Amino acid sequence: MTFKPAIWYRIAIVLSVANLVGAAFAVGQAQPSHAMVHAGLALAFGLWAQFLRLRPGGSELQARLEGLEADVSRLEVLEAEVTKLRQELSEAQERLDFVERLLAKGPETRRVGPQR
């Protein structure tokens, strides 16, 4: 039988909540030492639940890792698009420079062929 943090996380949460309820009942019956025991157990199970959630097999860490992988892939796609846009902008600037040079020369130099 393997240790499954996702299942034990839920169990730790349920035990923590049950001990909080037990502490509330013990306070209601004027039993402070009994309430302190339940409060301590609730705290211990809550900390254990946090530990299980942040473990490599825990649900939150796994979800964070999957989110990071998705972010990295989106970032790579964006970088490729930016590179392509830079290349297209550079080509457009070269064409604009060429047209500006042609317009600056004037109409008489643009003729092709023999002049009569």
C-alpha positions, 0 to 999 in steps of 0.5 A: 500500500502506497502513501497517497498525500492527496487522501491523507491531506483530506483526512488531516483536514477532517481531523483538524475540523473535528478537533476544533468542534470538540474544543468548542464543546469542551469550552462550552462545558467549562473544561479548559484542559480538555479544550486545550487538548482538542485545540492542540490536536486541531493545530497539529492536524492542521500543520500536518495538512499544510505539510502534505499540501506542500509536499512533492506529491501534494495537490497544491504543489503539483497544481503549481508545477503544472501552472508553471509549465503552462506559463513557460510554454506560453512564454516560449510561444510569445517569444517566438511571435515577438521574434517574428514581429521584429523580423517583419518590422525590420523588413518593413523599415528597409522597404521604407528606407528604399522608397525614401531614397527613391523619392529623394532622387527626383523624377529625372533619375528614375527614368530607364532606357535611352533618352531622346 
